[in-house]
């Protein structure tokens, strides 16, 4: 293993955004909960079963493109909605409408509370670049670029494959490995020479399916065993632990 905690031969590092670089996983979970609870209350009445911002979030929406998360969670409750179109207003009871409602609430929360980065992650990414490795950010978020600008981290990445880029290129979302494979291709490296850094189970599955050289699970919510079961080669609570095991972890509070 190198001083960066990676196998010899790794030439590039592919980082997820939410929960790996930024402390936005809880904000996402809260926006999903507000959206789904409102929808379920209107549909089922006062006795509705609420969206669980930990279990439902981790199992059905974390790491997925927005519309895929809507479909997956609703399917878990036996609910099927019309697909709608990406331009559906947030009050439409369609897959796309609910997704837009969630995004509207997410942006309000980000604007109200700001965006915080994990210091340990930024230190590690800078160490990776200082070590001569190339870097990419790979996120299903369509707000990825704005968030990177907000934390002054856009310059830390040689390429970005986010929800906007995926739509332009027609790439399926995680757990399909296509976004990570596209990032590796942009960087000019084979998947076997790239490491994936993810906190979502869908991201672990994407890393395993894409046959990447190394898959690092970042455990912010106490799901280390699940991350390993879904494909992680190693699990850390903070990326700084890879280069400096004595560094304090930046733990994500559970939603």
Secondary structure as UniProt FT lines:
FT   TURN            3..4
FT   TURN            8..9
FT   STRAND          12..15
FT   TURN            19..21
FT   HELIX           25..44
FT   TURN            46..47
FT   TURN            53..54
FT   HELIX           55..56
FT   HELIX           57..61
FT   TURN            62..63
FT   HELIX           66..76
FT   TURN            77..78
FT   TURN            86..87
FT   TURN            90..91
FT   HELIX           95..113
FT   HELIX           119..130
FT   TURN            131..132
FT   STRAND          134..138
FT   TURN            142..143
FT   HELIX           144..150
FT   TURN            151..152
FT   HELIX           154..156
FT   STRAND          159..161
FT   HELIX           163..169
FT   TURN            174..175
FT   HELIX           178..187
FT   HELIX           191..193
FT   STRAND          194..198
FT   HELIX           201..209
FT   TURN            210..211
FT   STRAND          214..218
FT   HELIX           224..229
FT   TURN            230..231
FT   STRAND          234..236
FT   HELIX           240..243
FT   TURN            245..246
//
